[in-house]
Amino acid sequence: MPIISKLFNSRADPKNSMWESAYSFFFGPTSSGKHVDERTAMQTSAVYACVRILSETIASLPLHTYVRTDKGKEKAIDHPLYTLLHDAPNDEMTSFVFRETLMSHLLLWGNAYAQIIRDGRGKVMALYPLMPDKMTVKRSESGEIYYSYQKDSEENILRSYEVLHIPGLGFDGLVGHSPIAMAKQAIGMAIATEEYGATYFKNGANPGGVLEHPGILKDPGKVRDSWNSVYGGSNNANRVAVLEEGLSFKPITIPPEQSQFLQTRKFQINEIARIFRIPPHMIGDLERSSFSNIEQQSLEFVKYTLTPWLSRWEMAMKKTLLSPSEQKDYFFKMNVEGLLRGDYKTRMEGYSIGIQNGFLSPNDVRELEDLNPIEHGDVYAVNGNMLKLEDIGAYVKKDKKGSEG
């Protein structure tokens, strides 16, 4: 019988990089010649728009702590984490700013970290964001995950219960990899096309040309620099050139349309939207959007873009912030109902169906619309015109007996 080795006796260390791979999944140079990192990427309008949309949307969702009850669930307002997560995780920032910051870290570096400040009893007192580029995830000889944070050239060791870690998509299930680094070629090309367009207009929306002289110039560089200083740049466009000594200028005409500059820029914007799974209309590309499909695209944004991120947040907070005994009864939830609401007419028609069929009360509807409850508004009623088929048969038999009598 073969000997089965202990599979998890020597678990691998978390992978903060992919040095073993033939591919490069890091910030740095690209084939387009542009250096891509988290800061240069954010200078690209499409990346900035995608990161801002996701960060602000998740930060603006109501975050509540719930407790399970016999009737379902209710808000655990008395739990210490409720106010901490809903209002202010620390003395310096609101819940919105805290979540916006961590989400931007998650989108740029692939990981979000926050230091957990606890009291002597283990109660969470505050949460402070930590910079992902200064954090390294390690495993001790005993197999325990711990965190090494560099601050002021000093290494600070944090245990797993001292760090709220939200990892993005990765290859080992422990550390996420940066979407920017994974798609740096596409982002580098977007940066290159932006710089090309800026340079094109800097030169007066005209490409370069050739200065021709019938004789031999002793200092051609001086002539070139003199020409650029007088006629170069968009501010000097359409100026009348004065040429001396038989000098002539012949432009090299390469229209942007021929080099597919505009099409390339547009494609790269859609490419970046694809990386973050953002509908193009949300970052200003309305070419394929209409009044009939924008609402559907917005619903797909909630279902297929936001929901996975929210699951990462909710599960990471439950695993780290709640004790094992609390995890049985308590959980966290970010409410997206407000994003799924349709127009006013559609909502009212849906509410009407819910009230008539008994699964909504008037006060349920008023709560969904952020209105105060009314007296006697908790009654659940059913439309009395609805009858079972078997009851209809009984009525028919009863009527027949009555008519025979």
ZAMARGU-4260 file (C-alpha; in steps of 0.2 Angstrom, whole numbers, plus 5000, padded with zeros to 4 digits):
<rodrens>
0) 5000/5000/5000 | 5008/5017/4995 | 5013/5029/5009 | 5002/5045/5009 | 5013/5060/5013
5) 5006/5073/5024 | 5000/5085/5011 | 4999/5101/5022 | 5014/5098/5033 | 5024/5110/5023
10) 5013/5123/5015 | 5020/5135/5003 | 5023/5153/5007 | 5011/5166/5001 | 5015/5173/4983
15) 5018/5192/4983 | 5025/5190/4966 | 5027/5178/4952 | 5046/5176/4950 | 5045/5158/4945
20) 5034/5163/4930 | 5041/5166/4912 | 5028/5181/4912 | 5030/5197/4921 | 5016/5202/4932
25) 5023/5217/4940 | 5023/5236/4938 | 5037/5242/4927 | 5041/5244/4908 | 5030/5239/4894
30) 5032/5235/4876 | 5025/5252/4872 | 5040/5259/4881 | 5029/5267/4895 | 5032/5263/4913
35) 5016/5257/4922 | 5013/5258/4940 | 4999/5262/4952 | 5002/5281/4950 | 5005/5282/4931
40) 4990/5271/4928 | 4979/5283/4938 | 4985/5297/4927 | 4975/5288/4913 | 4958/5295/4912
45) 4950/5278/4909 | 4959/5269/4924 | 4955/5284/4935 | 4937/5283/4931 | 4935/5265/4933
50) 4944/5265/4950 | 4934/5280/4956 | 4917/5272/4951 | 4920/5256/4960 | 4928/5264/4975
55) 4914/5277/4977 | 4900/5265/4974 | 4906/5253/4987 | 4910/5266/4999 | 4892/5274/4997
60) 4883/5258/5001 | 4875/5256/5018 | 4885/5244/5028 | 4876/5236/5042 | 4880/5222/5055
65) 4866/5209/5057 | 4861/5196/5069 | 4851/5181/5065 | 4834/5179/5074 | 4820/5166/5074
70) 4811/5177/5061 | 4826/5180/5050 | 4838/5194/5054 | 4838/5211/5061 | 4851/5225/5063
75) 4863/5222/5078 | 4863/5241/5082 | 4870/5237/5100 | 4885/5227/5093 | 4901/5238/5095
80) 4906/5234/5076 | 4889/5242/5070 | 4894/5260/5074 | 4912/5257/5070 | 4909/5251/5052
85) 4893/5261/5048 | 4899/5278/5054 | 4918/5279/5058 | 4931/5266/5059 | 4943/5278/5068
90) 4945/5296/5074 | 4952/5302/5058 | 4940/5296/5044 | 4922/5292/5040 | 4916/5275/5035
95) 4915/5281/5017 | 4933/5287/5016 | 4939/5272/5024 | 4930/5260/5012 | 4934/5271/4997
100) 4953/5271/5002 | 4953/5252/5004 | 4944/5249/4988 | 4956/5259/4978 | 4970/5249/4986
105) 4962/5233/4981 | 4959/5239/4963 | 4977/5246/4961 | 4988/5233/4971 | 4976/5218/4972
110) 4976/5219/4991 | 4968/5230/5004 | 4975/5230/5022 | 4969/5238/5038 | 4977/5237/5055
115) 4965/5231/5069 | 4967/5240/5085 | 4960/5229/5099 | 4958/5232/5118 | 4964/5220/5131
120) 4949/5209/5129 | 4951/5208/5110 | 4937/5220/5106 | 4939/5230/5090 | 4942/5248/5094
125) 4948/5255/5077 | 4953/5251/5060 | 4967/5260/5050 | 4972/5258/5032 | 4989/5251/5028
130) 4998/5254/5011 | 4999/5238/5001 | 5016/5242/4993 | 5024/5242/5011 | 5016/5225/5016
135) 5023/5208/5014 | 5013/5192/5018 | 5023/5178/5026 | 5021/5161/5034 | 5030/5156/5050
140) 5039/5139/5053 | 5023/5134/5062 | 5012/5138/5047 | 5004/5154/5054 | 5001/5168/5042
145) 5009/5185/5048 | 5011/5202/5040 | 5027/5212/5039 | 5024/5231/5037 | 5039/5243/5032
150) 5037/5260/5041 | 5051/5272/5042 | 5064/5259/5037 | 5058/5248/5051 | 5049/5231/5050
155) 5034/5229/5060 | 5027/5212/5062 | 5008/5210/5064 | 4998/5194/5068 | 4984/5188/5057
160) 4971/5194/5070 | 4979/5212/5069 | 4976/5214/5050 | 4960/5215/5040 | 4966/5208/5023
165) 4955/5208/5008 | 4964/5199/4994 | 4959/5201/4976 | 4961/5188/4962 | 4977/5178/4965
170) 4985/5162/4962 | 4987/5155/4980 | 4971/5160/4988 | 4981/5171/5001 | 4988/5186/4991
175) 4980/5195/4977 | 4989/5202/4961 | 4987/5219/4955 | 4975/5221/4940 | 4986/5236/4934
180) 5001/5225/4934 | 4992/5210/4926 | 4986/5222/4912 | 5000/5234/4911 | 5003/5231/4892
185) 4985/5238/4888 | 4987/5252/4900 | 5004/5256/4894 | 4997/5257/4876 | 4984/5269/4882
190) 4997/5280/4890 | 5007/5280/4874 | 4992/5285/4864 | 4987/5299/4876 | 5005/5306/4875
195) 5005/5304/4856 | 4989/5315/4855 | 4996/5328/4867 | 5012/5329/4857 | 5002/5330/4841
200) 4993/5346/4847 | 5009/5353/4855 | 5016/5353/4838 | 5002/5364/4832 | 4992/5348/4826
205) 5005/5346/4812 | 5017/5331/4811 | 5035/5335/4809 | 5043/5340/4793 | 5060/5343/4784
210) 5069/5359/4782 | 5079/5359/4766 | 5093/5371/4761 | 5102/5372/4744 | 5119/5372/4752
215) 5128/5365/4766 | 5123/5371/4784 | 5137/5373/4797 | 5125/5371/4811 | 5109/5362/4807
220) 5104/5360/4825 | 5104/5379/4828 | 5092/5381/4813 | 5081/5367/4819 | 5080/5374/4836
225) 5077/5391/4830 | 5062/5385/4819 | 5054/5375/4833 | 5055/5390/4845 | 5046/5401/4833
230) 5034/5390/4824 | 5032/5375/4836 | 5018/5372/4848 | 4999/5375/4847 | 5001/5393/4852
235) 5011/5396/4836 | 4999/5387/4824 | 4995/5396/4808 | 5009/5409/4810 | 5017/5415/4793
240) 5034/5408/4791 | 5048/5418/4784 | 5062/5408/4775 | 5079/5415/4770 | 5093/5409/4759
245) 5083/5397/4749 | 5077/5387/4764 | 5061/5377/4762 | 5050/5367/4773 | 5042/5351/4767
250) 5029/5343/4780 | 5028/5324/4782 | 5010/5322/4781 | 5004/5307/4792 | 4986/5310/4796
255) 4980/5303/4813 | 4966/5293/4804 | 4979/5284/4793 | 4988/5278/4809 | 4972/5274/4817
260) 4976/5285/4832 | 4957/5289/4836 | 4952/5271/4834 | 4967/5265/4845 | 4962/5277/4859
265) 4944/5272/4859 | 4949/5253/4859 | 4961/5256/4874 | 4947/5264/4884 | 4936/5249/4881
270) 4950/5238/4885 | 4953/5246/4902 | 4934/5246/4905 | 4935/5227/4902 | 4949/5225/4914
275) 4938/5232/4928 | 4922/5225/4921 | 4914/5242/4920 | 4900/5246/4907 | 4908/5258/4894
280) 4893/5270/4896 | 4899/5273/4915 | 4915/5280/4909 | 4908/5291/4895 | 4907/5279/4880
285) 4889/5280/4874 | 4892/5274/4857 | 4883/5257/4859 | 4872/5263/4873 | 4853/5268/4872
290) 4839/5272/4884 | 4833/5255/4882 | 4849/5246/4887 | 4858/5257/4899 | 4846/5252/4913
295) 4850/5234/4909 | 4869/5237/4909 | 4867/5246/4926 | 4859/5231/4933 | 4872/5219/4926
300) 4885/5231/4934 | 4877/5227/4951 | 4876/5209/4948 | 4892/5204/4940 | 4904/5218/4945
305) 4899/5224/4962 | 4892/5208/4970 | 4909/5198/4969 | 4918/5213/4977 | 4905/5214/4990
310) 4907/5196/4994 | 4925/5198/4997 | 4922/5212/5009 | 4909/5204/5019 | 4918/5187/5021
315) 4934/5195/5025 | 4926/5206/5038 | 4917/5192/5046 | 4932/5180/5046 | 4943/5193/5054
320) 4933/5205/5065 | 4921/5193/5073 | 4925/5180/5085 | 4922/5161/5081 | 4907/5161/5093
325) 4900/5177/5085 | 4902/5171/5067 | 4887/5159/5070 | 4875/5173/5074 | 4882/5189/5066
330) 4887/5194/5049 | 4889/5210/5038 | 4880/5216/5023 | 4881/5230/5011 | 4864/5234/5004
335) 4863/5236/4985 | 4844/5238/4985 | 4845/5256/4981 | 4855/5253/4965 | 4843/5240/4959
340) 4827/5251/4960 | 4819/5255/4944 | 4810/5271/4939 | 4796/5278/4949 | 4782/5270/4939
345) 4790/5253/4939 | 4793/5253/4958 | 4775/5258/4962 | 4768/5244/4951 | 4779/5232/4959
350) 4774/5238/4977 | 4756/5237/4972 | 4758/5218/4966 | 4767/5215/4983 | 4753/5223/4994
355) 4739/5214/4984 | 4748/5197/4986 | 4751/5199/5004 | 4771/5198/5004 | 4772/5217/5007
360) 4764/5229/5019 | 4761/5248/5017 | 4775/5251/5030 | 4787/5239/5021 | 4785/5249/5005
365) 4787/5266/5015 | 4803/5259/5023 | 4810/5255/5005 | 4806/5273/5000 | 4814/5280/5016
370) 4797/5286/5023 | 4791/5285/5041 | 4779/5271/5045 | 4760/5275/5047 | 4747/5268/5060
375) 4740/5252/5055 | 4752/5250/5041 | 4759/5233/5046 | 4744/5224/5040 | 4747/5210/5027
380) 4732/5208/5015 | 4727/5197/5001 | 4716/5202/4986 | 4699/5193/4991 | 4695/5190/4972
385) 4707/5176/4972 | 4700/5158/4975 | 4707/5141/4974 | 4701/5130/4960 | 4694/5117/4972
390) 4684/5130/4981 | 4677/5136/4964 | 4671/5118/4961 | 4663/5118/4978 | 4654/5134/4975
395) 4648/5126/4958 | 4641/5111/4967 | 4633/5121/4981 | 4624/5132/4968 | 4618/5117/4959
400) 4610/5110/4975 | 4603/5126/4979 | 4594/5128/4962 | 4588/5110/4962 | 4580/5113/4979
</rodrens>
